[in-house]
Amino acid sequence: MSESTSYLVTLAGKMIGIALIIMSGLMLYYTATTSSLGKFDVIFIFLGVVVLIVGIVLLLFKPKE
């Protein structure tokens, strides 16, 4: 993989990771503040945590050189 391609893959991974972290933060916030979800709030909290973990992994991702 050339150096410019490696840079673009790393940049794309970090941008997607940041977007996922922001999205999971919003998901967790709205799930915690909305009382109309009833028993489904556990599902949305679990999904928010999963998206957060995927975002963190993408931020730490570094392709092979």
DAPEZI-V461331 format. One record per residue. BURIAL is b if it has 9 or more other ideal C-beta (glycine too) atoms within 8 Angstrom, else e. Layout:
BURIAL + BURIAL
//
This chain:
e + e + e + e + e + b + e + e + b + b + e + e + b + b + e + b + b + b + b + b + b + e + b + b + b + e + b + b + e + e + b + e + e + e + e + e + b + e + e + e + b + e + e + b + b + e + b + b + b + e + b + b + e + b + b + b + b + b + b + e + b + e + b + e + e
//
